[in-house]
């Protein structure tokens, strides 16, 4: 058991090696493409005397992304596309990856995932290997984040929400924002505006023209009248950007250019169970939008939890399969999701190593069979190609390097 978690860059940077070991033990790490871009963006920072070179900063951050139990999510624009075309309705609070192939052997059906381009790049960066494309992308990223016109362009695109104003402000900004949120969602639900908002989504997120035609054809042919029912994910993304606009239009959010980049972290929250940041802006917007079935934990609370788990491992010598300290936010979230007492009561007899190995071999055989074919429903198995170096932290969670742990033991 584990929970998918998304960290923004500030949270990710704040965690030390021992904390990351514990993080990977109790969470699946969903690395957003935004985090990958922000890491590479550091490559084009100006060099500062007596400070780490930009290249070394990127190498250090890349090495904090452990390959085990880590997944790079598909880009949010891909999620928008498949949601708007009706291919996928919800994302089940887990990382969404694009399968390389679908397997149907007749008795087993599953999905095979290969290493993504982002994962290949991260592997290169760990070893200090950067190419000219990396440098161009990094420069473009930092230039884009400093674009003086970006906020004005955003405001012009979202101007149709400019009439949403507070009739009477209270002294509490959070209460003011909640009142604005309620007004916004009343506006977003108006039947006469649904098709206009669909057009706004396509324009704001710069979706392909041909795809737009397909989306509108689906809207018309299926006689939709509610954008939220037509594409829950697209409606969710629109609510995020519209809420930010309404906030700045009422002088309750700042017009800091980086806010528009940070919004993207929230686009990925349907693909996680836990979201963590210490950014006050993101926390405020997260609470207003309230992503479905997603828990929030501050960076500081998460860091405290992970330190407690590390100390417990040192003193007890145990590697636990669940958070060992009940007085932590991580344990409380686990308990809410898994109902740990009930899980203990219903716990099946553990399978032998021989059974597990046999099942594993059967899955690998099916995945490598080459018998591609579509199927309906949930897969029987999923395989994901991951490359590990001998110096990477061992998959068992001991904190040792792979070469000194399970690789040495031949496991």
C-alpha atoms as one frame of an Amber mdcrd trajectory, in Angstrom:
protein
   0.000   0.000   0.000   1.124   3.529  -0.735  -0.247   6.887  -1.838   0.681
   8.958  -4.884   2.118  12.324  -3.879   2.960  15.448  -5.877   5.571  17.871
  -4.530   6.233  21.337  -5.855   9.858  22.310  -6.406  10.313  24.077  -3.058
   9.138  20.973  -1.167  11.250  18.695  -3.332  14.372  20.814  -2.769  13.835
  20.925   0.995  14.094  17.154   1.492  17.413  15.560   2.389  18.596  12.075
   1.434  17.245  10.255   4.500  13.912  12.044   4.184  13.685  11.031   0.515
  14.309   7.393   1.470  11.336   7.544   3.831   9.240   9.442   1.275   9.687
   6.642  -1.265   8.751   4.059   1.352   5.306   5.482   2.108   4.470   7.322
  -1.091   4.543   6.836  -4.853   6.269   9.914  -6.241   4.421  11.559  -9.107
   6.949  13.838 -10.797   5.135  16.447 -12.853   6.574  17.659 -16.184   6.541
  21.113 -14.561   9.008  19.971 -11.887  11.255  18.479 -14.593  11.173  21.803
 -16.486  11.908  23.801 -13.332  14.900  21.604 -12.545  16.303  22.023 -16.060
  15.542  25.752 -15.863  18.288  26.078 -13.229  20.846  25.164 -15.905  20.625
  28.665 -17.432  20.910  30.558 -14.134  23.717  33.088 -13.877  26.866  31.852
 -12.194  27.497  33.398  -8.762  30.927  33.512  -7.165  31.403  31.064  -4.259
  28.082  29.398  -5.117  27.332  26.087  -6.801  27.549  26.132 -10.575  24.119
  25.931 -12.272  25.157  22.620 -13.827  25.957  21.160 -10.398  22.611  22.350
  -9.030  20.765  20.444 -11.764  22.918  17.336 -11.194  22.104  17.467  -7.475
  18.366  17.855  -8.031  18.268  15.105 -10.672  19.986  12.720  -8.251  17.213
  13.363  -5.725  14.758  11.731  -8.131  15.132   8.065  -7.244  14.080   5.670
 -10.035  12.230   3.250  -7.745   8.559   4.079  -7.052   8.822   7.276  -9.098
   6.736   8.105 -12.170   6.768  11.103 -14.511   3.146  11.977 -15.247   1.893
  12.610 -18.772   1.638  16.311 -19.620  -1.583  17.954 -18.460  -2.417  18.903
 -22.070  -2.584  15.199 -22.868  -4.990  14.774 -19.948  -7.099  17.609 -21.353
  -7.183  16.029 -24.793  -8.322  12.599 -23.653 -10.827  14.104 -21.246 -12.368
  16.428 -23.849 -12.586  13.661 -26.452 -14.233  11.320 -23.939 -11.429   8.749
 -23.854 -10.884   9.095 -20.106 -13.350  10.491 -17.582 -11.344  10.472 -14.324
  -7.730   9.875 -13.331  -8.254   7.920 -10.097  -5.739   9.877  -7.956  -2.758
   7.996  -9.342  -0.027   8.866 -11.874  -1.270   8.854 -15.452   1.212   7.368
 -17.901   0.940   6.713 -21.627   1.224   2.982 -22.326   3.645   1.838 -25.013
   1.491  -1.161 -25.857  -1.558  -3.088 -24.757  -1.230  -6.852 -24.196  -4.031
  -9.423 -24.499  -2.884 -13.039 -24.417  -6.375 -14.427 -24.014  -5.771 -15.318
 -20.381  -3.872 -12.197 -19.303  -4.368  -8.576 -20.278  -2.162  -5.696 -19.324
  -0.320  -2.514 -20.189   3.388  -2.036 -20.866   5.089   1.283 -20.099   8.587
   2.145 -21.284  10.965   4.833 -20.063   9.698   8.304 -21.017  11.786  11.029
 -22.660  11.754  12.982 -19.376  13.058   9.937 -17.497  15.829   9.469 -20.066
  16.813  13.126 -19.655  16.866  12.856 -15.858  19.202   9.842 -16.125  21.584
  11.885 -18.289  21.487  14.870 -15.955  22.404  12.671 -12.989  25.721  11.971
 -14.690  26.247  15.593 -15.733  25.431  14.937 -19.395  23.724  17.981 -20.944
  23.248  18.593 -24.640  22.520  21.720 -26.698  18.770  20.995 -26.664  18.808
  21.002 -22.851  20.501  24.400 -22.895  17.980  25.860 -25.364  14.997  24.501
 -23.412  16.451  25.809 -20.149  17.022  29.261 -21.618  13.519  29.326 -23.123
  11.997  28.270 -19.793  13.723  31.026 -17.828  12.896  33.601 -20.535   9.254
  32.579 -20.522   9.054  32.886 -16.733  10.308  36.491 -16.999   7.963  37.553
 -19.808   6.607  40.961 -18.778   3.424  40.576 -20.860   2.335  37.164 -19.591
  -0.012  38.457 -16.880  -1.692  40.975 -19.207  -2.241  38.286 -21.846  -3.746
  36.046 -19.185  -6.073  38.793 -17.976  -7.267  39.566 -21.494  -8.134  35.904
 -22.130 -10.071  35.590 -18.886 -11.790  38.990 -19.064 -15.247  37.405 -19.428
 -15.122  36.793 -15.658 -14.411  40.462 -14.878 -17.973  41.077 -13.642 -17.470
  38.723 -10.684 -16.867  41.233  -7.912 -17.358  41.274  -4.173 -20.365  43.331
  -3.166 -18.956  43.777   0.306 -15.483  42.855   1.509 -14.845  41.460   4.963
 -11.561  41.823   6.793 -10.680  38.188   6.173  -9.127  37.454   2.774  -9.977
  33.754   2.988 -13.655  34.575   3.504 -13.548  37.034   0.623 -12.000  34.398
  -1.633 -14.637  31.826  -0.638 -17.401  34.295  -1.498 -15.769  34.892  -4.883
 -15.387  31.147  -5.393 -19.110  30.616  -4.829 -19.963  33.394  -7.292 -17.549
  31.958  -9.855 -18.977  28.443  -9.673 -22.505  29.819 -10.021 -21.320  31.532
 -13.186 -19.524  28.435 -14.485 -22.726  26.392 -14.092 -24.966  28.715 -16.130
 -26.425  26.640 -19.011 -26.294  29.453 -21.548 -22.512  29.850 -21.151 -21.375
  26.224 -21.362 -20.362  26.181 -25.024 -18.590  29.522 -24.636 -16.550  28.125
 -21.758 -15.672  25.097 -23.842 -14.312  27.451 -26.506 -12.387  29.323 -23.802
 -10.705  26.098 -22.651  -9.601  25.282 -26.196  -8.264  28.811 -26.705  -6.610
  29.274 -23.307  -4.835  25.918 -23.336  -3.947  26.320 -27.028  -5.322  22.960
 -28.151  -4.848  21.739 -31.718  -7.347  23.058 -34.314  -8.239  19.585 -35.611
  -8.720  18.334 -32.080 -10.993  21.299 -31.378 -13.238  20.268 -34.278 -13.442
  16.745 -32.849 -14.299  18.114 -29.405 -17.108  20.333 -30.674 -18.464  17.485
 -32.804 -18.662  15.321 -29.683 -20.400  18.145 -27.782 -23.033  18.567 -30.492
 -23.554  14.925 -31.463 -23.945  13.744 -27.861 -26.233  16.679 -26.977 -24.255
  17.863 -23.976 -25.470  20.788 -21.901 -23.010  20.692 -18.970 -19.273  21.265
 -19.369 -18.584  19.656 -15.987 -20.305  16.437 -17.093 -18.841  16.609 -20.616
 -15.243  16.825 -19.345 -14.768  16.912 -15.552 -11.025  17.403 -15.901 -11.298
  20.316 -18.359 -13.881  21.956 -16.099 -11.499  21.478 -13.161  -8.601  23.168
 -15.018 -10.835  26.037 -16.106 -11.994  26.555 -12.528  -8.354  26.895 -11.408
  -7.362  29.578 -13.924 -10.704  31.400 -13.581 -10.383  31.427  -9.782  -6.920
  32.915 -10.052  -8.178  35.604 -12.436 -11.129  36.478 -10.197  -8.721  36.666
  -7.247  -6.327  39.110  -8.917  -9.230  41.085 -10.413 -10.445  41.655  -6.837
  -6.905  42.386  -5.583  -6.810  39.275  -3.386  -4.067  37.442  -5.308  -0.820
  39.025  -6.467   0.067  39.328 -10.154   3.452  37.684  -9.641   4.426  36.164
 -13.003   5.533  32.861 -11.471   1.998  32.304 -10.128   0.866  31.409 -13.642
   3.554  28.723 -13.808   2.737  27.431 -10.327  -0.926  26.974 -11.308   0.204
  24.019 -13.392   0.984  21.984 -10.266  -2.725  22.046  -9.447  -3.625  20.743
 -12.927  -1.953  17.457 -11.923  -3.688  16.980  -8.557  -6.340  14.566  -9.978
  -3.331  12.263 -10.544  -2.302  12.108  -6.884  -3.736  11.364  -3.468  -1.565
  13.854  -1.571  -0.261  17.288  -2.551   2.494  19.133  -0.693   3.755  22.703
  -0.823   4.577  25.553   1.534   3.620  28.200  -1.032   0.805  30.290   0.501
  -0.658  31.090  -2.914  -0.884  27.429  -3.926  -2.260  26.422  -0.528  -4.996
  29.055  -0.771  -5.960  28.049  -4.311  -5.839  24.328  -3.465  -8.294  24.861
  -0.604 -10.616  26.921  -2.795 -10.702  24.429  -5.675 -10.645  21.387  -3.357
  -9.489  18.633  -5.763 -11.576  15.478  -5.387 -10.212  12.925  -2.863  -6.842
  14.700  -2.573  -5.284  15.359   0.846  -2.976  18.242   1.614   0.164  18.223
   3.728   2.478  21.195   4.214   6.142  20.815   3.306   7.150  21.346   6.930
   4.735  18.676   8.235   5.876  16.222   5.581   9.513  16.858   6.437   8.804
  16.363  10.162   6.989  13.093   9.447   9.835  11.732   7.349  12.412  12.624
  10.022  10.346  10.791  12.654  10.173   7.710  10.427  13.933   7.846   9.875
  14.618   8.068  13.602  12.256   5.158  14.231  14.140   3.050  11.682  17.473
   3.879  13.347  16.304   3.051  16.865  14.204  -0.013  16.015  16.185  -1.403
  13.083  12.834  -2.130  11.396  11.626  -1.347   7.885   7.880  -0.874   8.287
   5.263  -1.398   5.594   3.185   1.494   6.967   3.940   4.792   8.741   5.265
   3.776  12.206   4.290   6.948  14.088   0.564   7.502  14.676   1.130  11.149
  15.633   2.006  12.202  12.093  -0.034  13.642   9.244   1.200  10.858   6.983
  -0.212   8.180   9.303  -3.513  10.048   9.621  -3.864  10.278   5.840  -3.000
   6.594   5.452  -5.607   5.704   8.064  -8.297   7.752   6.311  -7.556   6.164
   2.956  -6.866   2.558   3.961  -8.702   2.212   7.313  -5.673   0.510   8.849
  -7.552  -1.344  11.611  -9.882  -2.897   9.047  -6.908  -3.684   6.806  -5.259
  -5.549   9.680  -8.447  -7.503  10.351  -8.830  -8.517   6.703  -5.150  -9.086
   6.048  -4.582 -12.197   3.958  -1.894 -14.727   4.766   1.343 -13.479   3.175
   2.378 -15.267   0.010   5.610 -17.180  -0.058   8.600 -15.916  -1.993   8.087
 -18.812  -4.399   4.490 -17.773  -5.129   5.482 -14.152  -5.645   8.349 -15.125
  -7.933   6.071 -17.412  -9.988   3.453 -14.651 -10.375   6.177 -12.179 -11.304
   7.584 -14.502 -13.956   4.070 -15.049 -15.373   3.529 -11.291 -15.683   6.907
 -10.774 -17.370   6.198 -13.595 -19.805   2.838 -12.076 -20.723   4.353  -8.599
 -21.108   7.101  -9.911 -23.392   4.822 -12.188 -25.407   4.252  -9.635 -28.147
   0.552 -10.560 -28.238  -0.781  -7.038 -28.517  -4.501  -6.446 -28.347  -7.055
  -4.088 -26.875  -9.303  -4.944 -23.937 -11.975  -3.386 -21.751 -11.816  -2.789
 -18.000  -8.890  -2.841 -15.600  -5.671  -4.645 -16.643  -4.529  -7.826 -14.911
  -0.998  -6.439 -14.826   1.067  -3.360 -15.540   4.800  -3.374 -16.235   7.041
  -0.306 -16.206  10.611  -0.243 -17.486  12.916   1.499 -15.017  16.691   1.734
 -15.217  18.681   1.730 -11.994  22.345   2.366 -11.331  24.208   0.311  -8.719
  24.574   3.515  -6.686  20.818   4.246  -6.582  18.968   3.659  -3.282  17.840
   0.046  -3.026  14.219  -0.758  -3.878  13.716  -2.495  -0.510  13.845   0.833
   1.358  16.865   0.021   3.521  18.544   3.310   2.590  21.625   1.475   1.315
  22.822   1.655  -2.274  21.528  -1.094  -4.546  25.027  -2.561  -5.005  25.431
  -2.905  -1.237  21.988  -4.344  -0.575  19.637  -6.507  -2.654  21.948  -6.572
  -5.700  24.679  -7.942  -3.440  22.270 -10.525  -2.037  21.203 -11.582  -5.523
  17.542 -10.614  -4.924
